[in-house]
Amino acid sequence: GELDLLEARTSHCNIWRDRGTPDIIAKGVSDSDSIVSERELLGTEYYADMLRPLGIAHGLAICLKAGPDRQLSTLTINRPIRTGRFCMEEIELAKALLPHLRSAYTIMQRLSWVERRASELEVTLDRLGVGVILVDSSGRRTYGNELADEAHRIGVSSSDGMQVRCADTEVQRRLNETVRL
């Protein structure tokens, strides 16, 4: 929203990003004071337009992932001028946490991909002209598209988390055998 617009308006003068990218790629962790002095920062357009309105004067960036063309995914921790710089102990703590944060970020990216694919599958199944019921290894319904909810008309009852039941005993037997296999 508003922060994205502010960032877009100031991206051309982001001294932290422009000067700090090589440092954060090389080291994984970088604090704003290793990039630019507080005095110099306070005189920049970036500070005036972006940081001062947000009450930020010091930052610590942790590189979660670096792409081939200097694309970065970073975790940034910012603080106001009155709080002061990040001390060596805080920077060392960030460095110690770096491998764990990178692992968590990688896992989050993989889960996001799986969630997107699952969502795409649900959209596709909902668009089919037939009822679809997905069951787990014990025959419990895990998903049913919109038309599956009309299956009761042909003697199939199902709701999420419950066993799928068929009025026709032969169909029920075949369903049970398929699930067992």
FITIRO-309410 format. One record per residue: residue number from 1; residue in three letters; z, y, x of N, C-alpha, C, O in turn. Coordinates in pm, 1 decimal. Layout:
BEGIN
   n res      nc3      nc2      nc1     cac3     cac2     cac1      cc3      cc2      cc1      oc3      oc2      oc1
 NUM ALA        Z        Y        X        Z        Y        X        Z        Y        X        Z        Y        X
...
//
This chain:
BEGIN
   n res      nc3      nc2      nc1     cac3     cac2     cac1      cc3      cc2      cc1      oc3      oc2      oc1
   1 GLY      0.0   -117.6     78.7      0.0      0.0      0.0      0.0    125.5     84.0    -90.7    149.1    163.8
   2 GLU    102.1    204.8     65.0    110.8    335.2    130.9    120.5    321.1    282.7     60.4    399.4    356.3
   3 LEU    195.9    221.7    329.7    208.0    200.2    473.6     74.2    160.0    534.4     41.2    203.2    644.8
   4 ASP     -3.4     77.6    463.5   -135.6     37.8    512.2   -227.2    158.4    525.9   -301.9    168.8    623.2
   5 LEU   -222.1    250.4    428.5   -304.1    371.0    435.5   -263.2    457.8    553.7   -348.1    511.2    625.1
   6 LEU   -132.6    471.4    573.7    -81.8    549.5    686.0   -126.0    487.8    817.4   -168.0    559.1    908.5
   7 GLU   -117.1    357.2    827.9   -158.8    288.3    950.0   -308.3    303.7    974.0   -351.0    322.9   1087.8
   8 ALA   -388.6    295.5    867.7   -533.6    312.3    880.9   -567.0    453.0    929.6   -656.9    470.8   1011.9
   9 ARG   -494.4    553.3    878.7   -520.0    693.0    918.6   -481.6    718.4   1063.5   -535.7    809.5   1126.2
  10 THR   -390.5    640.9   1117.4   -343.2    666.3   1253.4   -390.7    561.6   1353.8   -351.4    566.7   1470.3
  11 SER   -473.2    468.0   1311.9   -513.4    360.0   1403.1   -591.5    411.8   1523.8   -588.6    350.5   1630.4
  12 HIS   -660.5    523.2   1507.8   -740.1    578.3   1618.1   -652.7    634.2   1731.5   -701.2    655.0   1842.8
  13 CYS   -525.5    658.1   1703.3   -438.3    719.1   1804.2   -311.5    637.6   1829.3   -211.5    692.5   1875.6
  14 ASN   -314.1    508.2   1799.6   -196.8    422.6   1817.0   -176.8    393.4   1964.8   -231.3    297.2   2018.8
  15 ILE    -98.3    477.6   2028.4    -76.1    467.5   2173.3     -5.6    337.1   2209.6    -31.9    279.8   2315.3
  16 TRP     84.0    290.0   2122.5    151.9    163.6   2149.7     51.1     50.0   2157.3     54.4    -29.7   2251.0
  17 ARG    -38.4     41.9   2059.6   -138.2    -65.8   2058.8   -238.7    -48.1   2171.7   -268.6   -143.1   2244.0
  18 ASP   -291.4     74.4   2187.0   -396.1     97.2   2285.5   -350.8     67.0   2427.6   -423.5      3.7   2504.2
  19 ARG   -231.8    111.7   2462.8   -181.1     88.0   2598.5   -108.0    -44.9   2611.9   -105.8   -103.5   2720.1
  20 GLY    -48.9    -92.5   2504.7     39.3   -209.4   2513.7    -27.2   -343.9   2498.1     31.4   -445.6   2535.0
  21 THR   -149.5   -347.8   2443.8   -214.4   -476.5   2417.7   -224.5   -563.9   2542.3   -186.5   -680.8   2535.9
  22 PRO   -273.9   -513.0   2656.0   -280.9   -601.3   2774.3   -143.9   -653.0   2817.1   -130.5   -768.1   2858.8
  23 ASP    -42.4   -567.5   2806.7     93.1   -604.5   2846.4    148.8   -714.1   2756.6    206.4   -811.4   2805.2
  24 ILE    131.8   -698.4   2627.5    187.4   -798.5   2534.9    110.9   -930.5   2543.4    169.8  -1037.3   2526.4
  25 ILE    -19.0   -923.8   2569.3    -94.9  -1047.9   2586.5    -46.1  -1120.8   2711.7    -29.0  -1242.7   2710.4
  26 ALA    -24.1  -1045.9   2819.1     18.6  -1106.6   2945.6    161.7  -1157.4   2940.7    190.1  -1266.7   2989.9
  27 LYS    252.7  -1079.7   2881.9    394.8  -1112.1   2886.8    449.0  -1178.9   2761.1    549.6  -1249.6   2767.2
  28 GLY    383.2  -1157.1   2646.6    431.6  -1212.4   2520.4    529.7  -1122.9   2450.0    539.6  -1126.5   2327.3
  29 VAL    602.7  -1042.4   2524.8    701.3   -949.8   2469.0    686.3   -818.2   2543.0    673.3   -815.1   2665.4
  30 SER    688.1   -709.4   2466.7    677.2   -578.1   2528.6    757.1   -477.4   2447.3    754.4   -478.9   2324.3
  31 ASP    827.6   -390.7   2517.1    899.0   -284.9   2446.5    823.1   -154.1   2464.6    749.5   -136.7   2561.8
  32 SER    841.6    -63.1   2370.8    765.7     61.2   2370.2    788.6    143.7   2495.8    697.6    212.7   2541.8
  33 ASP    907.6    137.6   2551.5    938.0    218.6   2670.1    863.8    170.8   2793.9    846.6    247.8   2888.4
  34 SER    819.4     45.2   2795.7    739.3     -1.5   2908.9    593.7     42.1   2893.2    514.8     30.2   2987.0
  35 ILE    558.2     92.4   2775.8    422.0    135.9   2747.2    408.0    286.7   2764.7    312.8    334.5   2826.4
  36 VAL    502.7    360.3   2710.2    495.5    506.3   2711.7    638.3    560.9   2710.0    725.3    506.4   2642.1
  37 SER    661.5    667.1   2784.0    795.6    725.4   2784.3    825.2    787.5   2648.3    734.4    827.6   2575.3
  38 GLU    953.1    794.6   2616.0    993.5    855.7   2489.5    940.9    998.6   2479.6    892.4   1040.5   2374.5
  39 ARG    950.7   1072.3   2588.7    905.0   1211.7   2590.8    755.1   1220.8   2557.5    713.9   1303.1   2475.8
  40 GLU    674.4   1135.1   2622.2    530.6   1136.6   2595.9    501.4   1093.5   2452.6    417.2   1153.0   2385.5
  41 LEU    571.2    989.7   2405.6    550.9    940.6   2269.7    575.9   1050.2   2166.4    497.3   1067.8   2073.3
  42 LEU    685.1   1123.3   2183.4    721.3   1226.4   2085.5    617.0   1336.5   2075.3    613.8   1409.6   1976.3
  43 GLY    532.2   1349.3   2175.5    427.3   1450.9   2172.7    293.2   1402.4   2122.9    195.7   1477.6   2124.3
  44 THR    286.2   1275.9   2078.0    156.9   1221.1   2036.5    131.6   1239.6   1886.7    223.9   1254.1   1806.4
  45 GLU      4.8   1238.3   1853.6    -38.0   1242.0   1712.7     13.7   1117.8   1639.1     50.7   1125.0   1521.9
  46 TYR     15.7   1004.9   1708.7     63.4    881.0   1648.2    209.0    894.2   1605.7    245.9    852.2   1496.1
  47 TYR    291.0    952.1   1691.4    430.8    971.2   1654.8    441.9   1066.7   1536.4    512.8   1038.3   1439.9
  48 ALA    371.6   1180.0   1543.7    382.0   1281.2   1438.5    335.4   1228.1   1303.0    397.9   1255.1   1200.4
  49 ASP    225.3   1152.3   1303.0    166.1   1108.6   1176.1    218.5    975.4   1124.1    221.9    953.3   1003.1
  50 MET    259.3    887.1   1213.9    298.0    751.9   1170.9    446.5    723.6   1190.2    515.6    684.7   1096.0
  51 LEU    494.3    742.8   1310.4    629.8    698.1   1341.8    738.3    791.5   1288.8    836.0    745.2   1229.8
  52 ARG    722.8    919.8   1308.7    827.3   1012.9   1264.3    852.4   1002.4   1113.9    968.4    997.2   1073.2
  53 PRO    747.5    999.1   1028.4    774.9    984.9    883.9    852.2    856.9    848.6    923.7    852.8    748.5
  54 LEU    837.4    753.9    930.5    907.5    627.7    907.1   1041.7    621.8    978.9   1117.4    526.3    961.6
  55 GLY   1071.2    722.7   1058.8   1197.5    725.1   1132.2   1199.9    631.9   1251.3   1306.8    585.2   1290.6
  56 ILE   1083.8    603.5   1310.2   1072.3    508.7   1420.9   1046.6    583.8   1551.3    967.3    677.8   1555.6
  57 ALA   1115.3    540.6   1658.2   1089.0    597.4   1790.1   1081.9    490.7   1899.1   1027.6    515.6   2006.7
  58 HIS   1136.0    372.6   1872.0   1135.7    265.2   1971.4   1088.6    136.5   1904.3   1120.0    110.1   1788.2
  59 GLY   1013.2     57.4   1979.3    962.9    -67.5   1924.1    969.3   -180.7   2024.6    966.2   -160.1   2145.9
  60 LEU    978.0   -298.6   1970.8    972.0   -421.0   2050.1    868.2   -508.8   1982.2    881.2   -541.8   1864.3
  61 ALA    765.1   -546.4   2057.2    657.4   -628.0   2001.3    662.8   -767.4   2061.9    679.1   -783.9   2182.8
  62 ILE    648.8   -867.1   1975.8    648.2  -1006.8   2016.0    513.9  -1064.3   1973.4    481.1  -1065.4   1854.7
  63 CYS    436.4  -1112.0   2069.9    301.4  -1162.4   2042.3    309.2  -1305.6   1990.4    343.2  -1398.0   2064.3
  64 LEU    277.3  -1322.4   1862.9    279.6  -1455.4   1802.6    150.5  -1531.6   1830.4    150.3  -1654.0   1843.2
  65 LYS     39.6  -1455.8   1839.5    -89.6  -1518.9   1867.6   -184.4  -1411.5   1918.7   -186.4  -1299.7   1867.3
  66 ALA   -262.7  -1446.0   2019.8   -364.3  -1355.3   2072.4   -500.6  -1421.8   2056.4   -518.4  -1538.7   2090.5
  67 GLY   -596.7  -1345.5   2004.1   -731.9  -1396.3   1986.3   -819.5  -1362.9   2105.5   -775.8  -1293.6   2197.4
  68 PRO   -942.3  -1411.3   2104.8  -1031.2  -1392.9   2219.8  -1073.8  -1247.5   2243.8  -1104.2  -1210.7   2357.3
  69 ASP  -1076.4  -1166.6   2141.5  -1120.7  -1028.0   2155.2  -1006.2   -929.5   2136.8  -1022.5   -825.7   2072.8
  70 ARG   -891.1   -962.0   2192.8   -771.5   -877.9   2188.2   -714.7   -861.4   2047.4   -642.1   -765.7   2020.4
  71 GLN   -747.7   -954.6   1957.4   -681.6   -952.5   1826.9   -542.0  -1008.6   1847.5   -522.3  -1107.3   1918.3
  72 LEU   -446.4   -943.5   1784.3   -308.8   -986.2   1800.1   -241.8  -1004.5   1665.3   -267.0   -929.9   1570.6
  73 SER   -157.6  -1103.4   1658.7    -61.3  -1115.7   1549.4     73.7  -1093.8   1615.3    116.4  -1171.6   1700.6
  74 THR    139.5   -987.5   1574.7    265.6   -952.9   1639.8    377.1   -937.5   1538.1    355.8   -903.4   1421.8
  75 LEU    495.4   -964.0   1587.1    617.4   -933.2   1514.6    673.1   -810.4   1583.6    697.1   -812.9   1704.3
  76 THR    693.9   -703.1   1509.2    748.0   -583.1   1570.5    883.6   -550.5   1510.0    905.8   -563.3   1389.6
  77 ILE    971.8   -508.8   1596.5   1104.8   -465.6   1555.5   1114.9   -320.2   1599.4   1097.6   -288.8   1717.2
  78 ASN   1142.5   -233.1   1505.8   1145.2    -90.3   1534.7   1281.8    -32.1   1504.4   1356.5    -83.1   1421.0
  79 ARG   1312.4     76.5   1574.6   1439.9    143.2   1550.9   1423.5    293.6   1567.4   1331.4    341.2   1633.7
  80 PRO   1514.2    366.3   1506.1   1506.7    512.9   1514.0   1550.1    564.5   1651.1   1610.8    492.0   1729.9
  81 ILE   1518.4    689.4   1677.3   1549.7    750.5   1806.6   1699.4    748.9   1834.1   1741.1    730.6   1948.4
  82 ARG   1780.9    768.0   1730.5   1927.4    775.0   1749.7   1987.0    641.3   1792.7   2093.4    638.2   1854.5
  83 THR   1919.5    530.6   1760.6   1969.1    397.9   1799.0   1942.6    370.6   1946.5   2017.0    296.5   2010.6
  84 GLY   1838.3    429.5   1999.4   1807.4    414.7   2140.9   1712.5    301.9   2172.4   1667.3    228.5   2084.5
  85 ARG   1684.3    290.3   2298.5   1590.2    190.7   2349.9   1644.3     48.3   2333.6   1763.0     26.2   2309.4
  86 PHE   1552.8    -45.9   2347.9   1593.1   -186.1   2352.8   1645.2   -213.5   2493.1   1581.2   -176.5   2591.5
  87 CYS   1759.8   -277.4   2502.8   1818.6   -307.3   2633.6   1759.1   -437.5   2687.6   1692.2   -511.0   2614.8
  88 MET   1783.9   -465.2   2815.6   1729.5   -585.0   2879.5   1775.4   -713.4   2810.7   1698.8   -809.3   2800.8
  89 GLU   1900.0   -715.8   2763.3   1949.1   -836.3   2695.7   1869.2   -863.5   2568.4   1838.9   -978.7   2537.2
  90 GLU   1835.2   -758.3   2495.6   1756.0   -775.0   2373.0   1614.3   -820.3   2405.5   1557.9   -904.7   2335.8
  91 ILE   1558.4   -765.0   2509.7   1423.3   -804.7   2551.4   1424.0   -949.5   2600.1   1332.9  -1025.6   2567.4
  92 GLU   1523.5   -988.2   2676.2   1534.8  -1125.9   2723.9   1555.6  -1223.4   2607.5   1502.5  -1334.4   2608.8
  93 LEU   1632.8  -1181.2   2507.5   1651.2  -1264.6   2388.5   1517.6  -1286.0   2318.0   1485.9  -1397.5   2276.6
  94 ALA   1439.2  -1178.8   2304.2   1306.9  -1190.6   2242.2   1218.9  -1287.1   2321.7   1146.5  -1367.9   2263.5
  95 LYS   1225.1  -1278.4   2454.8   1146.9  -1370.4   2538.5   1192.1  -1514.8   2519.0   1109.5  -1606.1   2517.1
  96 ALA   1322.9  -1535.7   2504.5   1375.2  -1671.0   2483.3   1332.2  -1725.0   2346.8   1307.5  -1844.7   2332.2
  97 LEU   1323.6  -1637.5   2247.9   1282.8  -1678.2   2113.4   1132.2  -1694.4   2099.1   1085.6  -1757.4   2004.2
  98 LEU   1055.9  -1638.7   2191.7    909.9  -1636.4   2182.8    847.2  -1772.7   2151.7    768.3  -1780.5   2057.5
  99 PRO    877.4  -1880.7   2225.2    811.5  -2007.9   2192.7    845.3  -2058.3   2052.3    761.5  -2119.6   1986.2
 100 HIS    966.7  -2032.8   2007.5   1007.8  -2078.1   1874.2    938.0  -1996.4   1765.6    895.4  -2051.2   1663.9
 101 LEU    926.7  -1866.8   1787.2    856.8  -1780.9   1690.9    708.3  -1815.4   1685.0    647.9  -1814.1   1577.8
 102 ARG    650.0  -1846.3   1800.5    508.4  -1886.2   1801.7    488.8  -2017.6   1726.5    392.0  -2032.8   1652.0
 103 SER    580.0  -2112.0   1745.6    570.2  -2239.4   1672.5    582.8  -2216.9   1522.7    506.2  -2273.1   1444.4
 104 ALA    678.8  -2135.2   1483.0    697.7  -2105.8   1340.5    573.4  -2038.5   1282.9    533.2  -2068.3   1170.4
 105 TYR    512.6  -1948.2   1358.9    391.8  -1878.7   1312.0    276.2  -1977.5   1297.0    202.0  -1972.2   1198.9
 106 THR    261.1  -2066.1   1392.5    154.7  -2167.3   1385.6    174.1  -2257.1   1264.1     78.2  -2287.8   1193.4
 107 ILE    296.7  -2298.8   1239.9    326.6  -2382.3   1122.8    295.8  -2304.7    994.6    237.1  -2359.6    901.3
 108 MET    335.3  -2177.1    989.7    308.3  -2095.0    871.6    157.9  -2082.7    846.9    112.9  -2089.8    732.5
 109 GLN     80.1  -2064.4    953.8    -65.1  -2055.4    937.3   -122.3  -2185.7    882.3   -208.6  -2183.4    794.5
 110 ARG    -75.1  -2298.4    933.0   -124.8  -2427.6    883.8    -87.3  -2448.6    738.1   -169.0  -2494.9    658.5
 111 LEU     36.3  -2414.5    703.1     78.6  -2428.9    563.6      0.6  -2335.4    472.2    -32.3  -2372.1    359.5
 112 SER    -28.9  -2215.6    519.7   -108.9  -2122.2    439.7   -246.4  -2180.7    414.1   -299.8  -2168.6    303.8
 113 TRP   -304.4  -2244.7    516.1   -435.5  -2306.5    499.5   -427.6  -2418.5    396.0   -513.7  -2429.0    308.8
 114 VAL   -325.2  -2501.4    405.7   -308.9  -2611.6    311.0   -289.1  -2556.3    169.2   -347.9  -2607.6     74.1
 115 GLU   -207.2  -2452.7    155.0   -185.0  -2393.0     23.1   -314.4  -2336.6    -34.8   -341.9  -2353.0   -153.6
 116 ARG   -394.2  -2269.7     49.7   -523.1  -2215.6      2.5   -614.2  -2328.7    -44.4   -676.8  -2319.8   -150.1
 117 ARG   -620.8  -2435.0     35.3   -707.3  -2547.7     -0.2   -658.6  -2613.9   -129.1   -740.0  -2650.6   -213.9
 118 ALA   -528.3  -2629.5   -144.9   -473.3  -2689.0   -266.7   -504.6  -2600.8   -386.5   -538.5  -2651.2   -493.6
 119 SER   -493.7  -2472.2   -369.8   -524.6  -2378.4   -478.0   -672.4  -2386.2   -514.6   -707.9  -2384.7   -632.5
 120 GLU   -758.5  -2394.5   -413.0   -902.6  -2408.9   -438.1   -931.9  -2538.6   -512.3  -1016.2  -2541.6   -602.0
 121 LEU   -861.6  -2646.6   -474.7   -879.9  -2775.1   -542.5   -838.5  -2763.7   -689.0   -908.7  -2813.7   -776.9
 122 GLU   -725.6  -2698.9   -716.3   -680.9  -2682.5   -854.5   -782.5  -2603.3   -936.1   -810.8  -2639.0  -1050.4
 123 VAL   -836.8  -2497.8   -880.1   -938.1  -2418.0   -950.3  -1059.1  -2505.1   -981.3  -1113.9  -2500.1  -1091.4
 124 THR  -1100.2  -2585.3   -882.7  -1215.5  -2673.9   -902.9  -1186.0  -2776.7  -1012.1  -1269.9  -2799.4  -1099.3
 125 LEU  -1069.5  -2838.4  -1008.8  -1033.8  -2938.0  -1109.5  -1022.8  -2875.0  -1248.6  -1059.4  -2937.7  -1348.0
 126 ASP   -972.9  -2752.3  -1256.0   -962.5  -2684.7  -1384.7  -1099.1  -2655.6  -1444.7  -1111.5  -2645.8  -1566.8
 127 ARG  -1200.9  -2641.6  -1362.3  -1335.9  -2610.0  -1410.5  -1415.0  -2732.9  -1455.3  -1520.1  -2720.4  -1518.1
 128 LEU  -1363.5  -2851.9  -1422.4  -1433.9  -2973.5  -1462.3  -1433.2  -2987.4  -1613.9  -1341.7  -2940.3  -1681.5
 129 GLY  -1534.2  -3051.1  -1665.2  -1544.3  -3071.0  -1809.4  -1473.5  -3195.2  -1858.8  -1492.6  -3236.1  -1973.4
 130 VAL  -1391.2  -3256.5  -1773.3  -1315.0  -3375.6  -1811.2  -1168.8  -3354.4  -1773.2  -1136.6  -3273.8  -1685.9
 131 GLY  -1083.1  -3426.8  -1839.4   -941.4  -3420.3  -1805.6   -914.0  -3492.8  -1675.6   -965.9  -3602.1  -1653.1
 132 VAL   -832.9  -3433.0  -1589.8   -797.4  -3492.7  -1462.0   -645.0  -3492.1  -1449.8   -580.1  -3388.8  -1465.8
 133 ILE   -590.1  -3609.6  -1421.2   -446.5  -3622.6  -1397.8   -430.1  -3684.2  -1259.4   -484.6  -3791.1  -1231.6
 134 LEU   -355.5  -3617.1  -1173.4   -324.4  -3671.9  -1041.6   -184.2  -3730.5  -1048.1    -92.3  -3670.2  -1103.6
 135 VAL   -169.6  -3850.0   -989.9    -38.8  -3917.0   -990.6      1.7  -3948.0   -847.2    -82.6  -3961.0   -758.4
 136 ASP    132.7  -3959.6   -826.4    182.6  -3998.1   -694.5    186.2  -4150.6   -685.5    137.8  -4220.0   -774.9
 137 SER    242.9  -4201.0   -578.6    242.2  -4345.6   -554.2    327.0  -4424.4   -653.4    320.2  -4547.3   -654.8
 138 SER    405.6  -4358.0   -735.4    482.4  -4429.6   -836.8    428.5  -4403.7   -977.9    492.4  -4439.1  -1077.0
 139 GLY    311.5  -4342.2   -985.8    249.4  -4319.6  -1115.6    300.1  -4196.4  -1189.7    268.5  -4177.8  -1307.2
 140 ARG    377.3  -4113.0  -1123.5    425.0  -3989.7  -1186.8    319.3  -3880.8  -1172.6    255.5  -3866.8  -1068.2
 141 ARG    302.8  -3806.0  -1277.6    204.1  -3697.2  -1277.4    248.8  -3586.6  -1181.1    361.7  -3538.0  -1187.1
 142 THR    155.8  -3548.3  -1091.7    181.5  -3436.3  -1001.4     96.5  -3315.7  -1037.4    127.3  -3202.7   -999.6
 143 TYR    -12.4  -3341.6  -1112.0   -101.4  -3233.0  -1153.4   -185.8  -3280.2  -1269.8   -223.2  -3397.2  -1277.9
 144 GLY   -214.7  -3189.7  -1358.1   -309.0  -3216.1  -1466.1   -385.5  -3088.3  -1496.6   -325.9  -2981.9  -1513.1
 145 ASN   -518.7  -3099.2  -1504.2   -594.2  -2978.6  -1537.3   -578.3  -2949.0  -1686.7   -512.2  -3023.2  -1759.4
 146 GLU   -640.0  -2839.6  -1730.8   -621.7  -2796.1  -1869.2   -664.8  -2902.2  -1970.4   -598.3  -2922.4  -2071.9
 147 LEU   -776.0  -2969.7  -1942.4   -823.7  -3071.9  -2035.6   -734.3  -3195.5  -2036.7   -732.9  -3269.8  -2134.8
 148 ALA   -659.8  -3218.3  -1928.5   -570.4  -3334.0  -1923.8   -461.4  -3322.5  -2029.7   -410.7  -3423.3  -2078.7
 149 ASP   -426.1  -3200.4  -2064.4   -322.1  -3181.0  -2165.5   -367.3  -3227.5  -2304.2   -285.7  -3245.8  -2394.5
 150 GLU   -498.2  -3246.3  -2319.5   -550.5  -3297.4  -2446.8   -560.4  -3450.2  -2446.7   -606.3  -3508.8  -2544.7
 151 ALA   -518.3  -3514.9  -2339.0   -529.3  -3660.3  -2326.6   -446.6  -3733.8  -2430.9   -473.5  -3850.6  -2458.9
 152 HIS   -347.9  -3669.0  -2488.6   -265.5  -3734.8  -2590.5   -351.1  -3779.2  -2709.5   -313.4  -3871.4  -2781.7
 153 ARG   -465.1  -3714.7  -2730.1   -555.8  -3751.5  -2840.1   -612.8  -3891.8  -2824.3   -648.3  -3957.9  -2921.9
 154 ILE   -620.7  -3935.9  -2698.4   -673.5  -4071.0  -2674.7   -562.3  -4166.7  -2631.1   -589.9  -4274.1  -2577.6
 155 GLY   -437.3  -4127.6  -2654.2   -324.7  -4216.6  -2629.9   -268.0  -4211.8  -2489.3   -198.9  -4304.8  -2447.7
 156 VAL   -296.0  -4105.0  -2414.8   -239.2  -4090.1  -2280.5   -136.9  -3977.5  -2286.1   -167.5  -3865.9  -2327.9
 157 SER    -15.2  -4008.7  -2243.3     87.0  -3903.7  -2239.8    126.5  -3879.2  -2094.9    146.4  -3972.2  -2016.8
 158 SER    137.2  -3752.2  -2062.0    174.9  -3716.9  -1925.1    230.5  -3575.6  -1923.7    185.8  -3487.6  -1997.3
 159 SER    327.6  -3557.3  -1839.4    376.4  -3423.2  -1808.8    425.0  -3427.8  -1665.1    464.1  -3533.6  -1615.6
 160 ASP    422.7  -3312.9  -1597.8    455.9  -3309.4  -1455.3    589.0  -3378.5  -1426.9    690.1  -3353.3  -1492.5
 161 GLY    585.2  -3466.7  -1326.5    705.0  -3537.2  -1283.7    736.0  -3663.0  -1364.0    826.6  -3737.7  -1326.9
 162 MET    664.1  -3688.6  -1472.2    690.8  -3804.8  -1558.2    582.9  -3910.6  -1535.2    471.8  -3879.9  -1491.8
 163 GLN    618.4  -4036.4  -1565.3    522.3  -4145.8  -1558.3    410.2  -4120.6  -1658.3    434.5  -4074.6  -1769.8
 164 VAL    287.8  -4151.0  -1617.7    174.1  -4143.3  -1709.3    177.8  -4270.2  -1793.8    187.0  -4380.9  -1740.9
 165 ARG    170.7  -4253.1  -1924.5    177.3  -4366.1  -2017.6     50.5  -4369.8  -2102.1      2.1  -4267.7  -2150.8
 166 CYS     -0.8  -4490.5  -2117.6   -120.9  -4511.4  -2198.5    -84.5  -4599.9  -2317.7    -14.6  -4700.2  -2302.9
 167 ALA   -132.8  -4561.6  -2435.8   -106.2  -4639.4  -2556.3   -174.4  -4776.4  -2546.6   -120.2  -4876.1  -2594.2
 168 ASP   -290.4  -4781.1  -2486.4   -365.3  -4904.9  -2469.1   -304.6  -4981.7  -2351.3   -305.1  -4932.9  -2238.3
 169 THR   -252.2  -5102.4  -2377.9   -181.9  -5179.3  -2275.0   -273.8  -5221.2  -2160.3   -230.1  -5228.7  -2045.5
 170 GLU   -400.9  -5248.5  -2190.7   -495.1  -5285.9  -2084.7   -521.3  -5166.8  -1992.1   -526.4  -5183.2  -1870.2
 171 VAL   -537.4  -5049.3  -2048.4   -557.5  -4928.2  -1967.1   -432.5  -4902.1  -1883.5   -442.7  -4864.4  -1766.7
 172 GLN   -314.3  -4922.1  -1942.7   -188.9  -4902.8  -1869.2   -179.2  -5001.1  -1753.3   -137.5  -4964.2  -1643.5
 173 ARG   -218.0  -5127.5  -1777.7   -214.8  -5228.2  -1672.5   -307.4  -5188.7  -1558.0   -269.1  -5200.1  -1441.6
 174 ARG   -429.3  -5142.4  -1589.0   -526.1  -5103.3  -1485.6   -474.8  -4979.9  -1407.6   -490.6  -4971.1  -1285.9
 175 LEU   -414.3  -4887.2  -1479.3   -357.0  -4769.1  -1413.7   -245.7  -4812.5  -1316.8   -241.9  -4767.9  -1202.2
 176 ASN   -156.7  -4898.3  -1363.0    -46.7  -4945.9  -1278.4   -100.3  -5018.7  -1154.6    -48.9  -5000.5  -1044.3
 177 GLU   -203.8  -5101.2  -1173.7   -263.6  -5174.9  -1062.1   -329.2  -5077.3   -962.8   -315.9  -5094.0   -841.6
 178 THR   -398.7  -4977.2  -1013.4   -464.4  -4877.3   -926.6   -358.6  -4801.7   -846.8   -374.7  -4780.7   -726.6
 179 VAL   -252.3  -4761.5   -912.0   -145.1  -4689.1   -842.3    -81.2  -4778.8   -739.0    -51.0  -4733.6   -628.6
 180 ARG    -59.6  -4905.5   -772.3      1.5  -4998.6   -678.4    -85.6  -5013.8   -553.9    -33.6  -5019.7   -442.5
 181 LEU   -216.1  -5020.1   -571.5   -307.7  -5034.7   -456.7   -310.3  -4910.5   -374.0   -381.5  -4904.4   -273.8
//
